[in-house]
Amino acid sequence: MPAPQLNVEYVFRLIYECFHGACHTTANLTQLSAMFSQLWLWVVFIGYVISVLALISIVYTTVLLFDLRKREEEHYSTIIPQPGSSGESYPRWEHIQSLADSMNPSDWRTAIIEADIMLDEVLSQKGYMGAGVGEKLKTGDPKKFETLNDAWEAHKVRNQIAHEGSTFNIPRSLAERTIARYESVFREFRVI
């Protein structure tokens, strides 16, 4: 059986005749009712076609999405080794140590100031809040931050250097102790 076809010209003729008073006869109402039932069949058929196409596109995009997630997981799940796990170097810390190993007291002061800047960044990364290192250390819990006293002692030396500048005569032993304190803090936080 061939699929019924919709005669658009016929539909418009029936609507035109209805507006000019020809709708009132029983024959025209029957024809109009038949036309609308045929039209409704077309609407249902087109609705089914659109639903099937939409379902196919949903399934297709879902499959693509799962494939994309799988590829992302493979790409982003590569393990990045932690610092120190494979003998990696820490250029910033090595620079601080090279300044501390120098024979120049000015380099020792610079090493301590740079180590304190590094400590400030590490504390911020670990979630300690405050405007500076001192305020961040005040929020530290000695039970969770085992080298808190080392950080305080090292920061006190940095404050002396900051306030007195080049007039602060720093002995080598104090510089070595201060850098060693910074190092113990950085090792606790596993940044070196």
TITOR-497944 format. One record per residue (C-alpha): x negated, y negated, z. Coordinates in steps of 0.02 Angstrom, whole numbers, padded with zeros to 5 digits, always signed. Each point is the difference from the previous one (the first is absolute). Last residue first. Layout:
BEGIN
XYZ/...
***
This chain:
BEGIN
-03144-00990+02433/+00183-00050+00007/+00042+00145+00114/+00089-00106+00133/-00111+00076+00134/-00149-00018-00116/+00037-00183-00026/+00009-00029+00187/-00165+00093+00029/-00082-00101-00139/+00056-00165+00075/-00079+00053+00164/-00162+00051-00088/-00003-00171-00086/+00012-00083+00171/-00133+00112+00078/-00120-00035-00145/+00030-00188+00010/-00024+00002+00189/-00164+00097-00018/-00062-00121-00135/+00021-00148+00115/+00124-00134-00054/-00051-00180+00026/+00160-00097-00028/-00056-00166-00074/+00042+00065-00174/+00186-00008+00039/+00049-00035+00181/+00187+00024-00016/+00003+00131-00137/-00150+00095+00070/+00077+00003+00174/+00165+00057-00075/-00088+00141-00093/-00078+00056+00164/+00173+00003+00080/+00066+00100-00149/-00130+00136+00029/+00048+00013+00183/+00186+00005-00041/-00021+00132-00137/-00105+00108+00116/+00135-00017+00134/+00134+00056-00124/-00101+00153-00051/+00133+00125+00056/+00144-00086-00089/+00151+00111+00035/-00020+00012+00188/-00085-00170+00008/+00157-00080-00077/-00042-00148-00112/+00113-00153-00001/-00137-00109+00073/-00117+00063-00137/+00113-00078-00131/-00003-00167+00090/-00190+00003+00009/-00021+00054-00181/+00103-00144-00064/+00179-00060-00028/+00081+00154+00075/+00077+00168-00038/-00085+00169+00000/+00072+00111-00138/-00148+00109-00045/-00032-00102-00158/-00006-00160+00103/-00124+00080+00120/-00109+00054-00147/+00003-00175-00075/-00050-00082+00164/-00136+00130+00026/-00071-00040-00173/-00005-00184+00046/-00087+00049+00162/-00128+00102-00097/-00030-00151-00112/-00032-00111+00152/-00115+00130+00078/-00100+00023-00160/-00015-00189-00024/-00069-00018+00177/-00125+00139-00033/-00049-00081-00166/-00039-00163+00091/-00106+00100+00122/-00115+00050-00147/-00090+00167+00015/+00134+00087-00101/+00080+00160+00061/+00162-00092+00046/+00012-00075-00175/-00025+00173-00075/+00131+00067+00119/+00128-00129-00056/-00038+00039-00183/+00019+00186+00035/+00169-00035+00082/+00061-00091-00155/-00072+00128-00120/+00075+00150+00089/-00082+00152-00076/+00083+00166-00029/-00073+00158+00076/+00147+00106-00052/+00121-00019+00143/-00066-00170+00051/+00142-00096-00075/+00152+00111-00025/+00010+00096-00162/+00141-00045-00118/+00107+00152-00031/+00094-00002-00163/+00184-00009+00040/+00029-00151-00110/-00020+00085-00169/+00082+00166+00040/+00142-00087+00091/+00021-00123-00143/+00008+00143-00126/+00132+00090+00104/+00099-00161+00022/-00003-00030-00188/+00060+00177-00035/+00139-00020+00128/+00052-00164-00083/-00004+00075-00174/+00114+00143+00056/+00117-00126+00081/-00001-00106-00159/+00052+00151-00104/+00135+00057+00122/+00073-00175+00007/-00008-00018-00190/+00091+00166-00024/+00134-00050+00125/+00024-00167-00087/+00016+00085-00170/+00127+00123+00072/+00099-00142+00081/-00002-00103-00162/+00065+00149-00099/+00135+00036+00130/+00057-00182-00002/+00003+00000-00191/+00117+00152+00004/+00110-00077+00136/+00014-00163-00098/+00038+00097-00160/+00136+00099+00087/+00073-00163+00067/+00009-00069-00178/+00098+00154-00053/+00117-00026+00147/+00013-00183-00046/+00044+00040-00182/+00130+00128+00051/+00080-00127+00117/-00001-00132-00139/+00079+00122-00123/+00132+00047+00127/+00033-00182+00039/+00013-00037-00186/+00127+00138-00025/+00102-00054+00150/+00021-00176-00065/-00046-00145+00110/-00177-00016-00058/+00050-00086-00164/+00016-00169+00084/-00140-00097-00084/-00125+00037+00138/+00033+00187-00019/-00027-00012-00188/-00172-00075+00028/-00045+00133+00129/+00056+00137-00119/-00099-00077-00144/-00154-00015+00111/+00008+00184+00044/+00027+00050-00184/-00152-00101-00053/-00103+00086+00135/+00040+00174-00064/-00075+00111+00133/-00060+00167-00060/+00049+00167+00068/-00137+00132-00002/+00026+00130-00135/+00077+00167+00049/
***
